[in-house]
């Protein structure tokens, strides 16, 4: 089989590479000539573990290629995947579908035979029908069907998520399109992956419902963590106690400074706007959005409080800038709210992230970006852990203590044990499991 993937961002590049790993011939298209040149030279524009090797292997095998020529890529393709960006629209929070619709127009002009046009991008309910209308209006003679095939890729685990998914969701009203999509995903039948066929609208809704539910779960445990601090409970024990209930599940019950990334912030907001448009408001999701936004700001206030109600003239060491580990993605990362708030309060910031420094330099100003974790700590008045990268989980605590001007650690990801940190002589603050023994900050 042969497919074209329009867009070489996170979703398009990962999907194209993984389909080629299945043995499909894949052509990835992007208008950015510089990006295509880099990809052809083996330079990957995003950090995703294992992606560089998969791209190199399949390019060498002739199954994966990159081009700016959309017409040539679409010509003769069995399926054309639209995997362009759908960012929040400035001003109202709706998903910006201009790239999707522009791709549909270009695809229409390029079709030479039957093809399934697949929306892989996260799009609001009704988008697939609009894509079909755009193509049909531009090319009444075209032979095509439209399908929805949302992605469920976690940054940092995307290759495994694609190759061994929990499920594959495909929305279409066409038997012919179902046959094409079944053939594309045939390798997953061997591992008995559930493949769910629905109509277009249901498939589009599944994606938004999944992401908003997970965002709700994160926000729920964050609020429970706040309550645990007030009443003397341990949020980790609470999360385990409820997560072992099969109806609830253990995943996404880890407290932190708030969710970020390329999906949850924009998808929760987009679903809220869609619901408001059809007069079916989602009060729970509206609250999730508001609580998460407020939480990030509150984390900066917490840091200031633990530092003695002032960070003016103090140096704060920050470990982790990306919204999660194993990615270079800075989109809606808590660091983008927390660091500027500390700077406005008079703090000097030193920071390190294993993969996010290049992106961070374009988004954060007046920061001393350091070469490693320990360089960041030198003569700092406090150490703040914002992202739980593995290399931060087993720091040399004796060295950390010697480097810091004051042995104060604010662990917003709870990667250390409070009692052990106190025993090591640190003032230690974490989320939802306040240790009230010696050495624990008491200002919050």
C-alpha positions as CSV (number, residue, x, y, z in Angstrom):
1,X,0.0,0.0,0.0
2,X,1.0,3.6,-0.5
3,X,0.0,6.6,1.6
4,X,0.7,10.3,1.9
5,X,0.9,12.1,5.2
6,X,0.4,15.9,5.0
7,X,2.3,17.6,7.8
8,X,5.6,16.5,9.4
9,X,5.0,17.8,12.9
10,X,4.8,15.4,15.9
11,X,1.7,13.5,14.7
12,X,2.5,13.3,11.0
13,X,6.2,12.4,11.4
14,X,5.6,9.7,14.1
15,X,2.6,8.3,12.1
16,X,4.4,8.2,8.8
17,X,7.5,6.6,10.3
18,X,5.4,3.9,12.1
19,X,3.3,3.1,9.0
20,X,6.5,2.6,7.1
21,X,7.7,0.3,9.8
22,X,4.6,-1.8,9.1
23,X,5.8,-2.1,5.5
24,X,3.6,0.6,4.0
25,X,5.2,3.0,1.4
26,X,4.9,6.5,3.0
27,X,5.5,9.9,1.6
28,X,5.5,12.7,4.1
29,X,4.7,16.2,2.9
30,X,5.4,19.6,4.3
31,X,5.5,23.2,2.9
32,X,8.6,24.0,5.0
33,X,11.4,23.3,2.6
34,X,14.0,23.6,5.3
35,X,12.3,21.0,7.4
36,X,12.1,18.6,4.4
37,X,15.8,19.1,3.6
38,X,16.7,18.3,7.2
39,X,14.5,15.2,7.3
40,X,16.0,14.0,4.0
41,X,19.4,14.5,5.6
42,X,18.4,12.5,8.7
43,X,17.9,15.5,11.0
44,X,14.8,15.0,13.1
45,X,13.0,18.3,14.2
46,X,11.5,16.9,17.4
47,X,12.8,14.7,20.2
48,X,11.1,11.4,20.5
49,X,13.0,8.4,21.8
50,X,13.7,5.9,18.9
51,X,12.2,8.1,16.2
52,X,15.6,9.0,14.6
53,X,16.5,5.3,14.2
54,X,13.1,4.4,12.8
55,X,13.2,7.2,10.2
56,X,16.7,6.3,9.2
57,X,16.0,2.6,8.8
58,X,12.8,3.1,6.7
59,X,14.3,5.8,4.5
60,X,17.2,3.5,3.8
61,X,14.8,0.7,2.9
62,X,12.9,3.0,0.5
63,X,9.6,2.9,2.4
64,X,9.7,6.4,3.8
65,X,10.4,9.7,1.9
66,X,9.9,13.4,2.4
67,X,8.8,16.1,-0.1
68,X,7.3,19.5,-0.5
69,X,5.4,18.3,-3.6
70,X,1.9,17.5,-2.3
71,X,0.5,16.7,-5.8
72,X,3.1,14.1,-6.5
73,X,2.7,12.5,-3.0
74,X,-1.1,12.3,-3.4
75,X,-1.0,10.9,-6.9
76,X,-1.8,7.2,-6.6
77,X,-2.0,7.1,-2.8
78,X,-4.5,4.7,-1.3
79,X,-5.0,7.0,1.7
80,X,-4.0,10.6,2.4
81,X,-3.6,11.5,6.1
82,X,-4.1,15.1,7.2
83,X,-1.8,15.6,10.1
84,X,-1.4,19.4,10.3
85,X,-1.6,21.6,13.4
86,X,-4.9,22.6,15.0
87,X,-3.8,25.1,17.6
88,X,-6.2,27.1,19.8
89,X,-7.5,30.0,17.8
90,X,-6.4,33.3,19.2
91,X,-9.1,35.1,20.9
92,X,-11.8,32.5,21.4
93,X,-10.1,29.2,22.1
94,X,-11.7,27.3,19.2
95,X,-9.5,24.9,17.3
96,X,-8.0,26.7,14.3
97,X,-8.9,24.5,11.4
98,X,-7.4,26.7,8.7
99,X,-4.5,24.3,8.0
100,X,-6.9,21.3,7.8
101,X,-9.1,23.0,5.3
102,X,-6.2,24.3,3.3
103,X,-4.8,20.8,3.1
104,X,-8.3,19.5,1.9
105,X,-8.3,22.1,-0.9
106,X,-4.8,21.1,-2.1
107,X,-5.7,17.4,-1.8
108,X,-8.8,18.0,-3.9
109,X,-6.7,19.5,-6.7
110,X,-4.3,16.6,-6.6
111,X,-6.5,13.5,-6.6
112,X,-6.1,11.2,-9.6
113,X,-8.0,8.1,-8.4
114,X,-9.8,6.7,-5.4
115,X,-8.3,7.6,-2.0
116,X,-9.4,7.7,1.6
117,X,-8.9,11.2,3.0
118,X,-8.1,10.7,6.7
119,X,-8.1,13.3,9.4
120,X,-5.3,12.3,11.8
121,X,-5.2,15.8,13.4
122,X,-7.3,16.4,16.5
123,X,-10.4,18.1,15.1
124,X,-13.8,19.1,16.5
125,X,-16.9,17.2,15.7
126,X,-18.1,18.0,12.2
127,X,-14.7,18.6,10.7
128,X,-14.7,15.4,8.6
129,X,-18.0,16.4,7.0
130,X,-16.6,19.8,6.2
131,X,-13.5,18.3,4.7
132,X,-15.7,16.1,2.5
133,X,-17.7,19.1,1.4
134,X,-14.6,21.1,0.5
135,X,-13.2,18.3,-1.6
136,X,-16.6,17.6,-3.2
137,X,-17.2,21.2,-4.0
138,X,-13.7,21.7,-5.6
139,X,-13.8,18.3,-7.4
140,X,-17.3,17.0,-8.1
141,X,-15.7,14.2,-10.2
142,X,-13.3,13.0,-7.5
143,X,-13.5,9.4,-6.2
144,X,-12.9,9.6,-2.5
145,X,-14.2,8.9,1.0
146,X,-13.4,10.7,4.3
147,X,-12.4,8.9,7.5
148,X,-11.5,10.0,11.0
149,X,-8.5,8.2,12.6
150,X,-7.5,10.1,15.8
151,X,-4.1,9.6,17.3
152,X,-3.5,8.6,20.9
153,X,0.2,9.2,21.1
154,X,1.9,10.1,24.4
155,X,5.0,12.2,23.8
156,X,8.0,10.3,25.0
157,X,6.2,6.9,24.4
158,X,4.8,7.6,20.9
159,X,6.4,4.8,19.0
160,X,5.2,2.1,21.4
161,X,1.8,3.8,21.5
162,X,1.5,3.5,17.7
163,X,3.0,0.1,17.3
164,X,1.2,-1.5,20.3
165,X,-1.9,0.7,20.9
166,X,-4.7,0.2,23.4
167,X,-7.1,0.6,20.5
168,X,-7.5,2.1,17.0
169,X,-10.5,4.3,16.3
170,X,-11.7,4.7,12.7
171,X,-14.8,6.8,11.8
172,X,-16.3,6.5,8.3
173,X,-19.6,5.8,6.6
174,X,-18.0,3.9,3.7
175,X,-17.4,0.2,3.5
176,X,-14.8,0.8,0.9
177,X,-12.9,3.2,3.2
178,X,-13.2,0.6,6.0
179,X,-11.5,-2.0,3.8
180,X,-8.6,0.4,3.1
181,X,-8.1,1.3,6.8
182,X,-8.3,-2.4,7.8
183,X,-5.6,-3.2,5.4
184,X,-3.4,-0.4,6.7
185,X,-3.8,-1.6,10.3
186,X,-3.6,-5.3,9.5
187,X,-0.3,-5.8,11.3
188,X,-2.1,-4.9,14.6
189,X,-4.6,-7.7,14.2
190,X,-1.7,-10.1,14.9
191,X,-1.5,-8.7,18.5
192,X,-5.3,-8.6,18.8
193,X,-5.5,-4.8,19.0
194,X,-9.2,-3.7,19.3
195,X,-10.1,-1.7,16.2
196,X,-13.3,0.3,16.7
197,X,-15.3,1.4,13.7
198,X,-17.8,4.3,14.2
199,X,-19.2,7.2,12.2
200,X,-17.2,10.3,11.7
201,X,-18.8,12.3,14.5
202,X,-18.3,9.6,17.1
203,X,-14.6,9.1,16.2
204,X,-14.0,12.8,16.5
205,X,-15.7,12.9,19.8
206,X,-13.8,9.9,21.2
207,X,-10.5,11.8,20.9
208,X,-11.7,14.9,22.7
209,X,-13.6,12.9,25.4
210,X,-10.4,10.8,26.1
211,X,-8.1,13.8,26.5
212,X,-10.5,15.8,28.6
213,X,-11.2,12.9,30.8
214,X,-7.4,12.4,31.4
215,X,-7.0,16.2,32.0
216,X,-9.9,16.0,34.5
217,X,-8.2,13.1,36.3
218,X,-5.0,15.1,36.7
219,X,-6.8,18.1,37.9
220,X,-8.8,16.0,40.4
221,X,-5.7,14.5,42.0
222,X,-4.0,17.9,42.1
223,X,-6.9,19.3,44.1
224,X,-7.0,16.3,46.4
225,X,-3.2,16.9,47.0
226,X,-4.0,20.4,48.2
227,X,-6.6,19.0,50.5
228,X,-4.2,16.3,51.8
229,X,-1.8,19.1,52.8
230,X,-4.5,20.7,54.9
231,X,-5.7,17.6,56.7
232,X,-2.4,15.7,57.1
233,X,-3.0,13.0,54.5
234,X,-0.6,11.6,52.0
235,X,-1.8,12.0,48.4
236,X,0.4,9.1,47.1
237,X,-1.3,6.7,49.5
238,X,-4.7,8.2,48.5
239,X,-3.9,7.8,44.8
240,X,-2.9,4.2,45.3
241,X,-5.9,3.5,47.4
242,X,-8.4,4.7,44.8
243,X,-6.3,3.7,41.8
244,X,-6.4,0.0,42.7
245,X,-10.2,0.2,42.2
246,X,-10.6,-1.1,38.7
247,X,-13.3,1.4,38.0
248,X,-10.8,4.3,38.5
249,X,-7.4,3.0,37.5
250,X,-4.0,4.1,38.7
251,X,-2.8,6.1,35.7
252,X,-2.9,9.9,35.7
253,X,-3.2,10.1,39.5
254,X,0.2,11.7,40.1
255,X,0.1,15.3,41.5
256,X,2.1,18.1,40.1
257,X,2.1,21.7,39.0
258,X,-0.6,21.3,36.4
259,X,-0.9,19.7,32.9
260,X,0.6,21.2,29.8
261,X,1.7,20.0,26.4
262,X,0.3,20.0,22.9
263,X,-3.0,18.2,23.6
264,X,-4.7,18.7,26.9
265,X,-4.7,22.5,27.1
266,X,-6.0,23.1,23.6
267,X,-8.3,20.1,23.5
268,X,-10.1,20.8,26.8
269,X,-10.6,24.4,25.6
270,X,-11.8,23.4,22.1
271,X,-14.3,20.9,23.5
272,X,-15.7,23.6,25.9
273,X,-16.2,25.9,23.0
274,X,-17.8,23.3,20.8
275,X,-20.2,22.4,23.7
276,X,-21.1,26.1,24.2
277,X,-21.8,26.5,20.5
278,X,-24.5,23.8,20.6
279,X,-25.9,24.9,24.0
280,X,-24.7,21.8,25.9
281,X,-22.1,23.3,28.3
282,X,-19.6,21.1,29.9
283,X,-19.3,22.5,33.4
284,X,-16.8,20.0,34.7
285,X,-14.4,20.6,31.8
286,X,-14.8,24.4,32.1
287,X,-13.8,24.0,35.8
288,X,-10.8,21.8,34.9
289,X,-9.5,24.5,32.5
290,X,-9.9,27.2,35.1
291,X,-8.4,25.2,37.9
292,X,-5.4,24.1,35.9
293,X,-4.6,27.6,34.7
294,X,-4.8,28.9,38.3
295,X,-2.7,26.0,39.6
296,X,0.4,27.0,37.6
297,X,0.2,30.5,38.9
298,X,-0.2,29.2,42.5
299,X,2.9,27.1,42.1
300,X,5.0,30.3,41.7
301,X,3.3,31.7,44.8
302,X,4.2,28.5,46.7
303,X,7.8,28.7,45.7
304,X,8.0,32.3,46.9
305,X,6.3,31.4,50.2
306,X,8.6,28.5,50.9
307,X,11.6,30.8,50.2
308,X,10.5,33.1,53.0
309,X,7.8,35.1,51.3
310,X,10.3,36.8,49.0
311,X,12.6,35.8,46.2
312,X,13.8,39.3,45.5
313,X,17.6,39.2,44.9
314,X,17.6,35.4,45.2
315,X,18.9,32.8,42.7
316,X,16.5,29.9,42.0
317,X,17.7,26.8,40.3
318,X,15.2,25.1,38.0
319,X,15.5,21.5,36.9
320,X,13.2,20.7,34.0
321,X,11.5,23.0,31.5
322,X,9.4,20.8,29.3
323,X,5.9,19.9,30.3
324,X,6.9,16.2,30.8
325,X,10.1,14.1,30.5
326,X,11.3,12.4,27.3
327,X,10.2,15.3,25.0
328,X,11.5,18.7,24.0
329,X,7.9,20.1,23.9
330,X,7.5,23.3,25.7
331,X,3.9,24.0,24.7
332,X,1.8,25.2,27.7
333,X,4.5,23.9,30.1
334,X,4.1,25.0,33.7
335,X,7.6,26.5,33.5
336,X,6.3,29.1,31.1
337,X,4.0,30.4,33.9
338,X,6.1,29.7,36.9
339,X,9.5,31.1,35.8
340,X,8.2,34.5,34.5
341,X,6.3,34.9,37.8
342,X,9.4,34.3,39.8
343,X,11.3,36.8,37.7
344,X,8.7,39.4,38.2
345,X,9.1,38.8,41.9
346,X,12.8,39.6,41.6
347,X,14.4,36.2,41.3
348,X,17.4,35.3,39.1
349,X,16.8,32.0,37.3
350,X,19.3,29.3,36.4
351,X,17.8,26.4,34.5
352,X,18.6,23.1,32.9
353,X,16.6,20.6,30.8
354,X,18.0,17.5,29.1
355,X,16.2,18.1,25.8
356,X,14.1,21.3,26.0
357,X,16.8,24.0,26.1
358,X,16.6,25.0,22.4
359,X,12.8,25.5,22.6
360,X,13.0,27.2,26.0
361,X,15.5,29.8,24.7
362,X,12.9,31.1,22.3
363,X,10.2,31.3,25.0
364,X,11.9,32.4,28.2
365,X,14.1,35.5,28.6
366,X,16.9,36.5,30.9
367,X,17.7,33.0,32.1
368,X,21.1,31.5,32.7
369,X,20.8,28.2,30.8
370,X,23.3,25.7,32.3
371,X,25.1,22.6,31.0
372,X,23.9,20.1,33.5
373,X,21.9,19.8,36.8
374,X,24.7,20.5,39.1
375,X,25.9,23.6,37.3
376,X,22.4,24.9,37.7
377,X,22.5,24.6,41.5
378,X,25.8,26.5,42.1
379,X,25.2,29.1,44.8
380,X,21.4,29.0,44.3
381,X,19.1,29.9,47.2
382,X,16.7,27.1,46.3
383,X,16.3,24.2,43.9
384,X,13.0,23.6,42.2
385,X,12.2,20.4,40.3
386,X,9.6,21.1,37.6
387,X,9.9,18.1,35.3
388,X,10.6,14.5,36.5
389,X,13.4,13.5,34.1
390,X,15.0,10.3,35.1
391,X,18.4,11.9,35.5
392,X,17.0,14.1,38.3
393,X,15.7,11.1,40.3
394,X,19.0,10.1,41.8
395,X,21.0,13.2,42.3
396,X,24.1,13.1,44.5
397,X,22.5,14.7,47.5
398,X,25.8,15.4,49.3
399,X,27.0,17.3,46.2
400,X,23.6,19.1,45.9
401,X,23.8,20.2,49.5
402,X,27.4,21.6,49.0
403,X,26.4,23.5,45.9
404,X,23.2,25.2,47.2
405,X,23.6,28.3,49.3
406,X,20.7,27.1,51.3
407,X,19.7,23.4,51.3
408,X,16.1,24.1,50.2
409,X,14.4,21.8,47.6
410,X,10.9,22.4,46.2
411,X,9.9,19.1,44.5
412,X,6.8,19.8,42.4
413,X,6.9,16.3,41.0
414,X,7.4,14.3,44.2
415,X,10.3,12.3,43.0
416,X,12.0,12.1,46.4
417,X,11.0,10.7,49.8
418,X,10.3,13.5,52.3
419,X,11.7,11.6,55.4
420,X,14.9,10.7,53.5
421,X,15.4,14.3,52.4
422,X,14.9,15.6,55.9
423,X,17.4,13.0,57.2
424,X,19.9,14.2,54.6
425,X,19.6,17.8,56.0
426,X,17.4,19.4,53.4
427,X,14.5,21.7,53.8
428,X,12.1,19.8,51.5
429,X,8.7,20.8,50.2
430,X,6.6,18.6,47.9
431,X,3.0,18.2,46.7
432,X,0.2,16.7,48.9
433,X,2.4,14.8,51.3
434,X,3.8,17.3,53.7
435,X,6.4,15.8,56.0
436,X,6.1,17.5,59.4
437,X,9.4,16.2,60.8
438,X,12.6,18.2,61.3
439,X,13.8,20.1,58.2
440,X,10.4,20.5,56.6
441,X,9.5,24.0,55.4
442,X,6.6,25.4,57.3
443,X,5.8,28.6,55.5
444,X,3.2,27.3,53.0
